Every structure is written in C-alpha cells, then in structure tokens.
Amino acid sequence: LSQQTTGRAFATVLSARTAIGVSVSGELMVLQVEGETWKRGMSLQEFSDLAVQLGFEAAINLDGGGSVSMARAGSLLSEPSWVCGQDD
C-alpha cells in the first residue's frame, strides 16, 4: 500500500469531485460536481465550502477527475468528461 503523493496540485486543481457525507440530522448526502481536470470544476477548498453551504456536517472526498459520473435508479445523471477512443 502506498501513500498518495500528488501534493498541493490535488487540492488546488480545478476538477470534477465527489463526496459522501451526513447532515446534522444524520441524513445521507452525496455531492458531485462535474468538471474537466485543469479546465473546469472546483478546487478541493471550493468543493468543501459548497458541501458546508449545502448542509454537510461531515464528509469524505471520493473519486474525482474525468471518470466522475453519477447514476440513480438506473439512469445516468452526469457523464464523465473524458472520451474513450473508438473501438475498431
């Protein structure tokens, strides 16, 4: 097992981000912000500020970057920003 070593760039880069957490009343909350790494999205600080504004009491930052997507009841709510190559 190795420690992540992306350093400051991880926290400051604009990117898609995902978090799961709870509200003060104990409700489960999920937050996802779409983006494209280095081009659009939120820094980790902006993302955490938004989570607090939306009522998160505690949260864990999950996956981020071009692969971030969200589905609900079998329907895709957002799409990843990266594009796969065409299969030949």
N, C-alpha and C positions, 0 to 999 in steps of 0.2 A: 504494500500500500504506500503510495507516495502523496506528499502534500502538494496542493495546488500552488504554483509559483508564478502566476501571471502578474502578480504585483499590482501596482496602482492602476494600470490600464483596465483591469477587471472592474474596478469601482467607478472609473470616470468615463469609460467609453459609452457612447450612445448605442443602445441595443434593445432588442426585444427582451422582455423579462417576465418571469412567472413567480408567484409566491402563493403559499397556502398559510392560513392562519386562523385565528379566532377573534371574535368581537368580545367586548366586555361581558356580554350576556352568555358567552360560550358558543355562539353560532359559528359554524364552519364557514370560512370565507376563502375564495380563490380570486386572485388578481392576475390578469395577463395584459401586458402592453405589447402591441405589435411594434416591429421595428426592423431595421436592417443594420447590422453591426457597422459602426463607424459613420453611418449616414443619417439614421433617424432612430428614434426610440427615446430611452431615458437612461441617465446615469443611475447608479445604484442609490445615491442620495436622493435624487428626484423621485425614484421609484418608492423608496421608503417613506418619503414625505407624503406622497399620494396615498399610500396604504394607511398612514395615520389619519389623513383627512377623510378617508372612506370608512374609518371606524375600526381598523385592525388594532387589537390590543397587543397581540404577539404574532409573529410570522416567521417563516423560514423561506429564504430565497431559494428557488429551484432552478431548473434549466433556463438558459437564456440563449440569445443568438438566433441564427437563421432557421433553426429547427423548431422554434416555438410555435405551437398550434394548440387549439382547444376544440373539443367536441362535447356535445351534450345530447343525450338521447339519440345517439347515432348520427347526428348532423354536425358537420364541420362548421364551427363558428368563426374561425380565423384560419388563415393559411400561412405556411412557412414562407419566409422571404427569399430563401434560396431556391434555385431552379435546378432540377435534375436534368442531366443530358438525355437526349432522345435515345431510346433503345433501337438498335439496328435490326 
